[in-house]
Amino acid sequence: MLKLISSFMLVLLLVSCKKSALENKDETLPQGTTIVSGTFTGSSHPARGTAKVTRDAAGKTFLVFENFNTDNGPDLRVWLSSSNNATTYQEVGVLKAVSGNFSYELNASVNYTVNNRVLIWCEDFSVLFGYAILQ
């Protein structure tokens, strides 16, 4: 009976850890002035690349990922927070890709000065994959 329960728990764990279908993305990045930037550091998973906030000639603000790379995972989100534990945060969106170059347009309510950490957060398991501190 214990063996059956252990097998069931293993199957449940494997099914619940199903990864999303994220792949490489190579968008044309918005051109503009870099306001702040930071380098990704891994936490529970490896993460590398650069995050920066840019403003284009029309006044639009973007969060830009360059040469980004991390592991795939379930329900990965991009959050801006004042700390790595994400007690408070602003969600930017679902992570577009696990590697490459891509960006998100930021609306005026996003405060990247106070929330100066770009977090790659697994919503399903409350796990920080990696982060970049914007300076």
Disulfide bonds with the S-S distance in Angstrom:
none
